[in-house]
Amino acid sequence: MSAPTSSRPPPAPRPSYAAVLRVPHARRTFAAALTARLSYGTVGLSLMLSVTRATGSYAVSGIVMACTAPPPSS
C-alpha cells in the first residue's frame, strides 16, 4: 500500500527581511520599534543598580528583582 498523497500545494516561500524593508515606510517603522524595544533590556539592570545603591546590598536587590519578575508562563 502506498501512502496517501496530499492535495495541498507546497507552502509559499517566506519573504526575506530585505524584501520586507523595501516596502514603503517599513524601514522607519522598524527603526522606531527597534529603538523603543532597546530600553526593555535596561529596565532590570537600572532597577538592580538603583536598589543596590539605595540599600548597599545585592541580596536585597536580588529579592526586589525576583518580586518584579513576570510569572512563568505555562
All heavy atoms as TSV, in Angstrom:
chain	resi	resn	atom	element	x	y	z
A	1	MET	N	N	0.825	-1.172	0.000
A	1	MET	CA	C	0.000	0.000	0.000
A	1	MET	C	C	0.876	1.245	0.000
A	1	MET	O	O	1.842	1.317	0.730
A	1	MET	CB	C	-0.838	0.000	1.261
A	1	MET	CG	C	-2.283	-0.133	0.975
A	1	MET	SD	S	-3.173	0.401	2.405
A	1	MET	CE	C	-4.031	-1.041	2.798
A	2	SER	N	N	0.498	2.223	-0.739
A	2	SER	CA	C	1.265	3.464	-0.761
A	2	SER	C	C	0.572	4.494	0.126
A	2	SER	O	O	-0.622	4.445	0.352
A	2	SER	CB	C	1.402	3.994	-2.186
A	2	SER	OG	O	0.125	4.330	-2.674
A	3	ALA	N	N	1.367	5.409	0.609
A	3	ALA	CA	C	0.838	6.450	1.488
A	3	ALA	C	C	-0.018	7.413	0.670
A	3	ALA	O	O	0.278	7.682	-0.500
A	3	ALA	CB	C	1.977	7.203	2.144
A	4	PRO	N	N	-1.107	7.910	1.257
A	4	PRO	CA	C	-1.937	8.859	0.512
A	4	PRO	C	C	-1.162	10.148	0.245
A	4	PRO	O	O	-0.365	10.595	1.051
A	4	PRO	CB	C	-3.128	9.116	1.430
A	4	PRO	CG	C	-2.677	8.712	2.783
A	4	PRO	CD	C	-1.615	7.674	2.592
A	5	THR	N	N	-1.395	10.705	-0.910
A	5	THR	CA	C	-0.714	11.950	-1.266
A	5	THR	C	C	-1.549	13.140	-0.808
A	5	THR	O	O	-2.766	13.092	-0.772
A	5	THR	CB	C	-0.483	12.040	-2.781
A	5	THR	OG1	O	-1.750	11.973	-3.425
A	5	THR	CG2	C	0.405	10.910	-3.259
A	6	SER	N	N	-0.879	14.185	-0.469
A	6	SER	CA	C	-1.542	15.397	-0.015
A	6	SER	C	C	-1.960	16.224	-1.220
A	6	SER	O	O	-1.228	16.347	-2.195
A	6	SER	CB	C	-0.604	16.197	0.882
A	6	SER	OG	O	-1.189	17.419	1.211
A	7	SER	N	N	-3.145	16.779	-1.150
A	7	SER	CA	C	-3.613	17.608	-2.258
A	7	SER	C	C	-3.300	19.087	-2.024
A	7	SER	O	O	-3.670	19.933	-2.813
A	7	SER	CB	C	-5.120	17.428	-2.440
A	7	SER	OG	O	-5.788	17.829	-1.260
A	8	ARG	N	N	-2.622	19.383	-0.927
A	8	ARG	CA	C	-2.276	20.772	-0.633
A	8	ARG	C	C	-1.078	21.201	-1.461
A	8	ARG	O	O	-0.139	20.433	-1.656
A	8	ARG	CB	C	-1.932	20.942	0.842
A	8	ARG	CG	C	-3.128	20.868	1.743
A	8	ARG	CD	C	-2.800	21.426	3.085
A	8	ARG	NE	N	-2.245	20.375	3.939
A	8	ARG	CZ	C	-1.748	20.581	5.128
A	8	ARG	NH1	N	-1.692	21.798	5.616
A	8	ARG	NH2	N	-1.278	19.600	5.846
A	9	PRO	N	N	-1.089	22.454	-1.911
A	9	PRO	CA	C	0.084	22.940	-2.650
A	9	PRO	C	C	1.233	23.173	-1.681
A	9	PRO	O	O	1.034	23.328	-0.471
A	9	PRO	CB	C	-0.408	24.260	-3.249
A	9	PRO	CG	C	-1.515	24.697	-2.365
A	9	PRO	CD	C	-2.152	23.433	-1.838
A	10	PRO	N	N	2.450	23.214	-2.182
A	10	PRO	CA	C	3.590	23.480	-1.292
A	10	PRO	C	C	3.469	24.871	-0.691
A	10	PRO	O	O	2.886	25.775	-1.293
A	10	PRO	CB	C	4.806	23.369	-2.217
A	10	PRO	CG	C	4.266	23.565	-3.586
A	10	PRO	CD	C	2.849	23.076	-3.576
A	11	PRO	N	N	4.014	25.057	0.510
A	11	PRO	CA	C	3.903	26.375	1.151
A	11	PRO	C	C	4.666	27.434	0.357
A	11	PRO	O	O	5.689	27.161	-0.256
A	11	PRO	CB	C	4.530	26.168	2.527
A	11	PRO	CG	C	5.389	24.958	2.386
A	11	PRO	CD	C	4.762	24.107	1.314
A	12	ALA	N	N	4.135	28.628	0.383
A	12	ALA	CA	C	4.780	29.741	-0.314
A	12	ALA	C	C	6.042	30.143	0.443
A	12	ALA	O	O	6.079	30.080	1.673
A	12	ALA	CB	C	3.823	30.921	-0.398
A	13	PRO	N	N	7.083	30.537	-0.257
A	13	PRO	CA	C	8.307	30.952	0.427
A	13	PRO	C	C	8.060	32.216	1.247
A	13	PRO	O	O	7.288	33.084	0.855
A	13	PRO	CB	C	9.302	31.206	-0.694
A	13	PRO	CG	C	8.467	31.449	-1.896
A	13	PRO	CD	C	7.196	30.671	-1.709
A	14	ARG	N	N	8.709	32.293	2.378
A	14	ARG	CA	C	8.574	33.476	3.227
A	14	ARG	C	C	9.423	34.609	2.675
A	14	ARG	O	O	10.528	34.377	2.188
A	14	ARG	CB	C	9.044	33.166	4.649
A	14	ARG	CG	C	8.136	32.227	5.359
A	14	ARG	CD	C	8.597	32.077	6.776
A	14	ARG	NE	N	7.657	31.250	7.518
A	14	ARG	CZ	C	7.834	30.888	8.758
A	14	ARG	NH1	N	8.903	31.261	9.414
A	14	ARG	NH2	N	6.942	30.137	9.357
A	15	PRO	N	N	8.933	35.833	2.777
A	15	PRO	CA	C	9.742	36.953	2.287
A	15	PRO	C	C	10.943	37.187	3.204
A	15	PRO	O	O	10.880	36.936	4.408
A	15	PRO	CB	C	8.785	38.140	2.318
A	15	PRO	CG	C	7.727	37.762	3.286
A	15	PRO	CD	C	7.626	36.259	3.240
A	16	SER	N	N	12.020	37.654	2.645
A	16	SER	CA	C	13.212	37.946	3.437
A	16	SER	C	C	13.063	39.315	4.101
A	16	SER	O	O	12.178	40.099	3.762
A	16	SER	CB	C	14.445	37.946	2.536
A	16	SER	OG	O	14.366	39.017	1.622
A	17	TYR	N	N	13.952	39.595	5.058
A	17	TYR	CA	C	13.937	40.911	5.702
A	17	TYR	C	C	14.190	42.011	4.682
A	17	TYR	O	O	13.607	43.089	4.756
A	17	TYR	CB	C	14.988	40.992	6.811
A	17	TYR	CG	C	14.545	40.390	8.102
A	17	TYR	CD1	C	15.070	39.188	8.555
A	17	TYR	CD2	C	13.589	41.018	8.890
A	17	TYR	CE1	C	14.656	38.636	9.743
A	17	TYR	CE2	C	13.164	40.472	10.082
A	17	TYR	CZ	C	13.707	39.279	10.503
A	17	TYR	OH	O	13.292	38.729	11.686
A	18	ALA	N	N	15.057	41.746	3.725
A	18	ALA	CA	C	15.349	42.762	2.708
A	18	ALA	C	C	14.093	43.090	1.910
A	18	ALA	O	O	13.818	44.258	1.619
A	18	ALA	CB	C	16.461	42.272	1.788
A	19	ALA	N	N	13.312	42.062	1.577
A	19	ALA	CA	C	12.081	42.300	0.823
A	19	ALA	C	C	11.074	43.073	1.658
A	19	ALA	O	O	10.375	43.956	1.149
A	19	ALA	CB	C	11.482	40.974	0.366
A	20	VAL	N	N	11.002	42.768	2.922
A	20	VAL	CA	C	10.055	43.471	3.802
A	20	VAL	C	C	10.483	44.925	3.983
A	20	VAL	O	O	9.650	45.833	3.963
A	20	VAL	CB	C	9.949	42.755	5.164
A	20	VAL	CG1	C	9.155	43.587	6.150
A	20	VAL	CG2	C	9.322	41.380	4.992
A	21	LEU	N	N	11.774	45.159	4.139
A	21	LEU	CA	C	12.260	46.520	4.363
A	21	LEU	C	C	12.187	47.386	3.108
A	21	LEU	O	O	12.336	48.596	3.193
A	21	LEU	CB	C	13.678	46.496	4.914
A	21	LEU	CG	C	13.790	45.972	6.341
A	21	LEU	CD1	C	15.250	45.884	6.765
A	21	LEU	CD2	C	13.007	46.834	7.307
A	22	ARG	N	N	11.959	46.777	1.942
A	22	ARG	CA	C	11.769	47.554	0.716
A	22	ARG	C	C	10.370	48.144	0.610
A	22	ARG	O	O	10.124	49.026	-0.211
A	22	ARG	CB	C	12.037	46.680	-0.506
A	22	ARG	CG	C	13.491	46.563	-0.816
A	22	ARG	CD	C	13.710	45.866	-2.152
A	22	ARG	NE	N	14.800	44.919	-1.961
A	22	ARG	CZ	C	14.702	43.606	-2.025
A	22	ARG	NH1	N	13.565	43.044	-2.328
A	22	ARG	NH2	N	15.747	42.853	-1.820
A	23	VAL	N	N	9.454	47.674	1.428
A	23	VAL	CA	C	8.089	48.200	1.434
A	23	VAL	C	C	8.137	49.648	1.924
A	23	VAL	O	O	8.866	49.958	2.869
A	23	VAL	CB	C	7.188	47.348	2.355
A	23	VAL	CG1	C	5.814	47.960	2.506
A	23	VAL	CG2	C	7.102	45.932	1.833
A	24	PRO	N	N	7.382	50.553	1.305
A	24	PRO	CA	C	7.416	51.954	1.739
A	24	PRO	C	C	7.106	52.098	3.232
A	24	PRO	O	O	6.192	51.467	3.744
A	24	PRO	CB	C	6.330	52.621	0.886
A	24	PRO	CG	C	6.178	51.743	-0.302
A	24	PRO	CD	C	6.491	50.348	0.155
A	25	HIS	N	N	7.864	52.905	3.904
A	25	HIS	CA	C	7.735	53.244	5.322
A	25	HIS	C	C	8.079	52.090	6.259
A	25	HIS	O	O	7.966	52.244	7.474
A	25	HIS	CB	C	6.339	53.778	5.657
A	25	HIS	CG	C	5.930	54.931	4.811
A	25	HIS	ND1	N	6.541	56.160	4.897
A	25	HIS	CD2	C	4.990	55.047	3.845
A	25	HIS	CE1	C	5.984	56.987	4.033
A	25	HIS	NE2	N	5.042	56.338	3.375
A	26	ALA	N	N	8.486	50.955	5.746
A	26	ALA	CA	C	8.811	49.822	6.616
A	26	ALA	C	C	10.090	50.090	7.407
A	26	ALA	O	O	10.176	49.738	8.578
A	26	ALA	CB	C	8.947	48.541	5.809
A	27	ARG	N	N	11.079	50.705	6.785
A	27	ARG	CA	C	12.336	50.983	7.496
A	27	ARG	C	C	12.102	51.917	8.677
A	27	ARG	O	O	12.636	51.697	9.757
A	27	ARG	CB	C	13.350	51.613	6.556
A	27	ARG	CG	C	13.994	50.642	5.640
A	27	ARG	CD	C	15.103	51.313	4.871
A	27	ARG	NE	N	15.470	50.473	3.742
A	27	ARG	CZ	C	16.028	50.899	2.650
A	27	ARG	NH1	N	16.306	52.184	2.527
A	27	ARG	NH2	N	16.323	50.084	1.681
A	28	ARG	N	N	11.320	52.951	8.451
A	28	ARG	CA	C	11.059	53.918	9.515
A	28	ARG	C	C	10.314	53.250	10.675
A	28	ARG	O	O	10.645	53.456	11.840
A	28	ARG	CB	C	10.247	55.084	8.968
A	28	ARG	CG	C	10.062	56.187	9.971
A	28	ARG	CD	C	9.229	57.323	9.428
A	28	ARG	NE	N	9.684	57.737	8.102
A	28	ARG	CZ	C	8.923	58.356	7.230
A	28	ARG	NH1	N	7.678	58.646	7.521
A	28	ARG	NH2	N	9.396	58.708	6.063
A	29	THR	N	N	9.332	52.433	10.349
A	29	THR	CA	C	8.571	51.736	11.384
A	29	THR	C	C	9.455	50.749	12.128
A	29	THR	O	O	9.402	50.647	13.357
A	29	THR	CB	C	7.378	51.001	10.754
A	29	THR	OG1	O	6.595	51.942	10.025
A	29	THR	CG2	C	6.531	50.332	11.793
A	30	PHE	N	N	10.287	50.004	11.390
A	30	PHE	CA	C	11.185	49.034	12.015
A	30	PHE	C	C	12.189	49.736	12.921
A	30	PHE	O	O	12.449	49.276	14.033
A	30	PHE	CB	C	11.918	48.238	10.927
A	30	PHE	CG	C	12.873	47.223	11.468
A	30	PHE	CD1	C	12.419	46.042	12.007
A	30	PHE	CD2	C	14.234	47.458	11.431
A	30	PHE	CE1	C	13.305	45.111	12.511
A	30	PHE	CE2	C	15.125	46.541	11.929
A	30	PHE	CZ	C	14.658	45.350	12.471
A	31	ALA	N	N	12.749	50.844	12.478
A	31	ALA	CA	C	13.725	51.579	13.284
A	31	ALA	C	C	13.084	52.130	14.558
A	31	ALA	O	O	13.682	52.074	15.636
A	31	ALA	CB	C	14.337	52.705	12.468
A	32	ALA	N	N	11.868	52.642	14.443
A	32	ALA	CA	C	11.186	53.156	15.633
A	32	ALA	C	C	10.878	52.039	16.621
A	32	ALA	O	O	11.065	52.195	17.837
A	32	ALA	CB	C	9.896	53.860	15.221
A	33	ALA	N	N	10.437	50.905	16.128
A	33	ALA	CA	C	10.133	49.777	17.014
A	33	ALA	C	C	11.402	49.249	17.675
A	33	ALA	O	O	11.401	48.914	18.869
A	33	ALA	CB	C	9.437	48.668	16.233
A	34	LEU	N	N	12.485	49.165	16.924
A	34	LEU	CA	C	13.744	48.687	17.482
A	34	LEU	C	C	14.254	49.633	18.561
A	34	LEU	O	O	14.669	49.195	19.645
A	34	LEU	CB	C	14.790	48.555	16.370
A	34	LEU	CG	C	16.165	48.065	16.795
A	34	LEU	CD1	C	16.077	46.650	17.343
A	34	LEU	CD2	C	17.127	48.126	15.625
A	35	THR	N	N	14.195	50.925	18.299
A	35	THR	CA	C	14.634	51.913	19.289
A	35	THR	C	C	13.787	51.839	20.557
A	35	THR	O	O	14.311	51.903	21.665
A	35	THR	CB	C	14.558	53.327	18.689
A	35	THR	OG1	O	15.331	53.351	17.493
A	35	THR	CG2	C	15.065	54.363	19.647
A	36	ALA	N	N	12.490	51.677	20.397
A	36	ALA	CA	C	11.604	51.610	21.562
A	36	ALA	C	C	11.853	50.357	22.376
A	36	ALA	O	O	11.767	50.376	23.611
A	36	ALA	CB	C	10.150	51.658	21.103
A	37	ARG	N	N	12.196	49.253	21.727
A	37	ARG	CA	C	12.389	47.997	22.447
A	37	ARG	C	C	13.764	47.875	23.091
A	37	ARG	O	O	13.962	47.028	23.955
A	37	ARG	CB	C	12.174	46.822	21.505
A	37	ARG	CG	C	10.722	46.655	21.131
A	37	ARG	CD	C	10.564	45.575	20.098
A	37	ARG	NE	N	9.198	45.513	19.653
A	37	ARG	CZ	C	8.395	44.489	19.875
A	37	ARG	NH1	N	8.841	43.453	20.538
A	37	ARG	NH2	N	7.163	44.501	19.438
A	38	LEU	N	N	14.707	48.697	22.692
A	38	LEU	CA	C	16.033	48.629	23.297
A	38	LEU	C	C	15.995	48.929	24.787
A	38	LEU	O	O	16.788	48.397	25.560
A	38	LEU	CB	C	16.987	49.594	22.591
A	38	LEU	CG	C	17.504	49.154	21.240
A	38	LEU	CD1	C	18.358	50.255	20.625
A	38	LEU	CD2	C	18.287	47.873	21.329
A	39	SER	N	N	15.075	49.766	25.198
A	39	SER	CA	C	15.014	50.135	26.614
A	39	SER	C	C	14.505	48.993	27.493
A	39	SER	O	O	14.759	48.981	28.696
A	39	SER	CB	C	14.118	51.358	26.794
A	39	SER	OG	O	12.790	51.029	26.445
A	40	TYR	N	N	13.788	48.033	26.923
A	40	TYR	CA	C	13.272	46.917	27.728
A	40	TYR	C	C	14.401	46.160	28.424
A	40	TYR	O	O	14.260	45.707	29.549
A	40	TYR	CB	C	12.483	45.934	26.871
A	40	TYR	CG	C	11.154	46.434	26.380
A	40	TYR	CD1	C	10.576	45.899	25.251
A	40	TYR	CD2	C	10.472	47.444	27.031
A	40	TYR	CE1	C	9.355	46.349	24.788
A	40	TYR	CE2	C	9.259	47.903	26.576
A	40	TYR	CZ	C	8.704	47.343	25.460
A	40	TYR	OH	O	7.507	47.786	25.005
A	41	GLY	N	N	15.517	46.020	27.762
A	41	GLY	CA	C	16.639	45.289	28.341
A	41	GLY	C	C	17.329	46.033	29.463
A	41	GLY	O	O	18.000	45.415	30.302
A	42	THR	N	N	17.191	47.327	29.522
A	42	THR	CA	C	17.894	48.100	30.541
A	42	THR	C	C	17.072	48.328	31.802
A	42	THR	O	O	17.610	48.780	32.805
A	42	THR	CB	C	18.317	49.473	29.979
A	42	THR	OG1	O	17.145	50.188	29.609
A	42	THR	CG2	C	19.228	49.313	28.791
A	43	VAL	N	N	15.790	48.013	31.772
A	43	VAL	CA	C	14.941	48.258	32.942
A	43	VAL	C	C	15.407	47.431	34.134
A	43	VAL	O	O	15.560	47.945	35.247
A	43	VAL	CB	C	13.460	47.968	32.613
A	43	VAL	CG1	C	12.603	47.979	33.862
A	43	VAL	CG2	C	12.946	48.971	31.614
A	44	GLY	N	N	15.651	46.160	33.928
A	44	GLY	CA	C	16.101	45.298	35.022
A	44	GLY	C	C	17.448	45.729	35.573
A	44	GLY	O	O	17.659	45.750	36.796
A	45	LEU	N	N	18.368	46.059	34.684
A	45	LEU	CA	C	19.694	46.496	35.123
A	45	LEU	C	C	19.614	47.786	35.916
A	45	LEU	O	O	20.238	47.920	36.981
A	45	LEU	CB	C	20.609	46.672	33.913
A	45	LEU	CG	C	22.019	47.156	34.208
A	45	LEU	CD1	C	22.755	46.136	35.062
A	45	LEU	CD2	C	22.756	47.416	32.918
A	46	SER	N	N	18.835	48.742	35.443
A	46	SER	CA	C	18.736	50.014	36.160
A	46	SER	C	C	18.039	49.843	37.507
A	46	SER	O	O	18.413	50.477	38.498
A	46	SER	CB	C	18.013	51.056	35.312
A	46	SER	OG	O	16.699	50.638	35.042
A	47	LEU	N	N	17.046	48.974	37.565
A	47	LEU	CA	C	16.378	48.702	38.841
A	47	LEU	C	C	17.346	48.063	39.833
A	47	LEU	O	O	17.423	48.468	40.994
A	47	LEU	CB	C	15.167	47.793	38.622
A	47	LEU	CG	C	14.395	47.386	39.871
A	47	LEU	CD1	C	13.783	48.605	40.538
A	47	LEU	CD2	C	13.319	46.375	39.515
A	48	MET	N	N	18.115	47.078	39.364
A	48	MET	CA	C	19.065	46.412	40.244
A	48	MET	C	C	20.126	47.389	40.754
A	48	MET	O	O	20.436	47.421	41.946
A	48	MET	CB	C	19.753	45.262	39.525
A	48	MET	CG	C	20.675	44.485	40.457
A	48	MET	SD	S	21.954	43.547	39.648
A	48	MET	CE	C	22.949	44.795	38.895
A	49	LEU	N	N	20.650	48.222	39.868
A	49	LEU	CA	C	21.681	49.167	40.285
A	49	LEU	C	C	21.145	50.222	41.243
A	49	LEU	O	O	21.822	50.601	42.203
A	49	LEU	CB	C	22.314	49.827	39.065
A	49	LEU	CG	C	23.157	48.903	38.180
A	49	LEU	CD1	C	23.611	49.636	36.936
A	49	LEU	CD2	C	24.320	48.327	38.948
A	50	SER	N	N	19.928	50.696	41.018
A	50	SER	CA	C	19.379	51.719	41.905
A	50	SER	C	C	19.044	51.143	43.281
A	50	SER	O	O	19.270	51.794	44.303
A	50	SER	CB	C	18.158	52.385	41.288
A	50	SER	OG	O	17.106	51.461	41.144
A	51	VAL	N	N	18.533	49.918	43.341
A	51	VAL	CA	C	18.240	49.303	44.640
A	51	VAL	C	C	19.535	48.985	45.373
A	51	VAL	O	O	19.641	49.188	46.586
A	51	VAL	CB	C	17.362	48.039	44.466
A	51	VAL	CG1	C	17.237	47.271	45.768
A	51	VAL	CG2	C	15.996	48.413	43.936
A	52	THR	N	N	20.529	48.512	44.638
A	52	THR	CA	C	21.826	48.220	45.265
A	52	THR	C	C	22.450	49.488	45.827
A	52	THR	O	O	22.992	49.487	46.936
A	52	THR	CB	C	22.786	47.578	44.243
A	52	THR	OG1	O	22.184	46.392	43.740
A	52	THR	CG2	C	24.114	47.233	44.874
A	53	ARG	N	N	22.338	50.577	45.088
A	53	ARG	CA	C	22.903	51.848	45.565
A	53	ARG	C	C	22.136	52.370	46.781
A	53	ARG	O	O	22.722	52.894	47.726
A	53	ARG	CB	C	22.867	52.880	44.451
A	53	ARG	CG	C	23.524	54.161	44.833
A	53	ARG	CD	C	23.588	55.107	43.671
A	53	ARG	NE	N	24.185	56.357	44.105
A	53	ARG	CZ	C	24.915	57.112	43.349
A	53	ARG	NH1	N	25.147	56.775	42.104
A	53	ARG	NH2	N	25.426	58.227	43.810
A	54	ALA	N	N	20.810	52.194	46.781
A	54	ALA	CA	C	19.998	52.705	47.888
A	54	ALA	C	C	20.183	51.886	49.154
A	54	ALA	O	O	20.186	52.434	50.260
A	54	ALA	CB	C	18.528	52.725	47.500
A	55	THR	N	N	20.333	50.567	49.008
A	55	THR	CA	C	20.413	49.703	50.192
A	55	THR	C	C	21.828	49.241	50.502
A	55	THR	O	O	22.103	48.832	51.623
A	55	THR	CB	C	19.529	48.462	50.018
A	55	THR	OG1	O	20.024	47.683	48.923
A	55	THR	CG2	C	18.085	48.843	49.785
A	56	GLY	N	N	22.697	49.261	49.507
A	56	GLY	CA	C	24.057	48.768	49.708
A	56	GLY	C	C	24.139	47.256	49.710
A	56	GLY	O	O	25.164	46.686	50.054
A	57	SER	N	N	23.071	46.579	49.321
A	57	SER	CA	C	23.035	45.119	49.399
A	57	SER	C	C	22.574	44.527	48.076
A	57	SER	O	O	21.497	44.861	47.569
A	57	SER	CB	C	22.083	44.681	50.504
A	57	SER	OG	O	21.867	43.289	50.463
A	58	TYR	N	N	23.385	43.619	47.545
A	58	TYR	CA	C	22.979	42.902	46.340
A	58	TYR	C	C	21.898	41.872	46.661
A	58	TYR	O	O	21.114	41.498	45.796
A	58	TYR	CB	C	24.171	42.218	45.682
A	58	TYR	CG	C	25.034	43.177	44.891
A	58	TYR	CD1	C	26.215	43.678	45.418
A	58	TYR	CD2	C	24.655	43.569	43.625
A	58	TYR	CE1	C	27.001	44.559	44.695
A	58	TYR	CE2	C	25.426	44.449	42.888
A	58	TYR	CZ	C	26.601	44.940	43.426
A	58	TYR	OH	O	27.361	45.808	42.713
A	59	ALA	N	N	21.866	41.391	47.898
A	59	ALA	CA	C	20.833	40.435	48.300
A	59	ALA	C	C	19.453	41.078	48.245
A	59	ALA	O	O	18.495	40.494	47.730
A	59	ALA	CB	C	21.127	39.900	49.701
A	60	VAL	N	N	19.333	42.279	48.783
A	60	VAL	CA	C	18.056	42.996	48.738
A	60	VAL	C	C	17.693	43.286	47.285
A	60	VAL	O	O	16.533	43.144	46.876
A	60	VAL	CB	C	18.123	44.298	49.567
A	60	VAL	CG1	C	16.876	45.129	49.376
A	60	VAL	CG2	C	18.341	43.972	51.030
A	61	SER	N	N	18.674	43.647	46.498
A	61	SER	CA	C	18.431	43.912	45.089
A	61	SER	C	C	17.922	42.654	44.381
A	61	SER	O	O	17.014	42.715	43.558
A	61	SER	CB	C	19.722	44.397	44.435
A	61	SER	OG	O	19.518	44.676	43.087
A	62	GLY	N	N	18.475	41.510	44.712
A	62	GLY	CA	C	18.024	40.250	44.137
A	62	GLY	C	C	16.602	39.921	44.529
A	62	GLY	O	O	15.821	39.418	43.709
A	63	ILE	N	N	16.244	40.205	45.766
A	63	ILE	CA	C	14.870	39.965	46.220
A	63	ILE	C	C	13.897	40.872	45.467
A	63	ILE	O	O	12.827	40.437	45.030
A	63	ILE	CB	C	14.764	40.168	47.744
A	63	ILE	CG1	C	15.531	39.066	48.464
A	63	ILE	CG2	C	13.312	40.197	48.197
A	63	ILE	CD1	C	15.716	39.296	49.944
A	64	VAL	N	N	14.265	42.136	45.311
A	64	VAL	CA	C	13.413	43.063	44.569
A	64	VAL	C	C	13.274	42.603	43.123
A	64	VAL	O	O	12.174	42.627	42.553
A	64	VAL	CB	C	13.969	44.503	44.645
A	64	VAL	CG1	C	13.245	45.427	43.692
A	64	VAL	CG2	C	13.884	45.019	46.064
A	65	MET	N	N	14.360	42.166	42.523
A	65	MET	CA	C	14.300	41.680	41.140
A	65	MET	C	C	13.395	40.460	41.022
A	65	MET	O	O	12.642	40.325	40.066
A	65	MET	CB	C	15.702	41.339	40.629
A	65	MET	CG	C	16.616	42.527	40.509
A	65	MET	SD	S	16.087	43.719	39.296
A	65	MET	CE	C	16.281	42.775	37.821
A	66	ALA	N	N	13.464	39.570	42.003
A	66	ALA	CA	C	12.612	38.379	41.982
A	66	ALA	C	C	11.149	38.754	42.128
A	66	ALA	O	O	10.273	38.130	41.513
A	66	ALA	CB	C	13.031	37.420	43.085
A	67	CYS	N	N	10.866	39.772	42.929
A	67	CYS	CA	C	9.474	40.193	43.131
A	67	CYS	C	C	8.900	40.908	41.915
A	67	CYS	O	O	7.678	40.899	41.717
A	67	CYS	CB	C	9.370	41.095	44.345
A	67	CYS	SG	S	9.669	40.245	45.906
A	68	THR	N	N	9.739	41.534	41.137
A	68	THR	CA	C	9.240	42.273	39.986
A	68	THR	C	C	9.275	41.447	38.705
A	68	THR	O	O	8.828	41.912	37.665
A	68	THR	CB	C	10.051	43.563	39.761
A	68	THR	OG1	O	11.411	43.212	39.535
A	68	THR	CG2	C	9.924	44.490	40.945
A	69	ALA	N	N	9.789	40.235	38.755
A	69	ALA	CA	C	9.859	39.390	37.562
A	69	ALA	C	C	8.467	38.926	37.160
A	69	ALA	O	O	7.611	38.689	38.012
A	69	ALA	CB	C	10.752	38.188	37.832
A	70	PRO	N	N	8.222	38.786	35.871
A	70	PRO	CA	C	6.908	38.295	35.437
A	70	PRO	C	C	6.753	36.825	35.831
A	70	PRO	O	O	7.742	36.097	35.935
A	70	PRO	CB	C	6.934	38.456	33.926
A	70	PRO	CG	C	8.363	38.548	33.556
A	70	PRO	CD	C	9.088	39.112	34.747
A	71	PRO	N	N	5.525	36.392	36.059
A	71	PRO	CA	C	5.320	34.987	36.425
A	71	PRO	C	C	5.687	34.070	35.267
A	71	PRO	O	O	5.572	34.463	34.098
A	71	PRO	CB	C	3.826	34.916	36.744
A	71	PRO	CG	C	3.227	36.056	36.015
A	71	PRO	CD	C	4.281	37.122	35.957
A	72	PRO	N	N	6.140	32.863	35.565
A	72	PRO	CA	C	6.490	31.947	34.485
A	72	PRO	C	C	5.256	31.553	33.680
A	72	PRO	O	O	4.173	31.395	34.233
A	72	PRO	CB	C	7.085	30.738	35.204
A	72	PRO	CG	C	6.650	30.861	36.609
A	72	PRO	CD	C	6.354	32.292	36.878
A	73	SER	N	N	5.436	31.453	32.401
A	73	SER	CA	C	4.298	31.060	31.553
A	73	SER	C	C	4.207	29.539	31.536
A	73	SER	O	O	5.198	28.831	31.607
A	73	SER	CB	C	4.471	31.602	30.156
A	73	SER	OG	O	5.672	31.110	29.590
A	74	SER	N	N	2.995	29.066	31.448
A	74	SER	CA	C	2.825	27.604	31.458
A	74	SER	C	C	2.455	27.083	30.110
A	74	SER	O	O	2.202	27.710	29.183
A	74	SER	CB	C	1.761	27.208	32.444
A	74	SER	OG	O	0.610	27.982	32.311
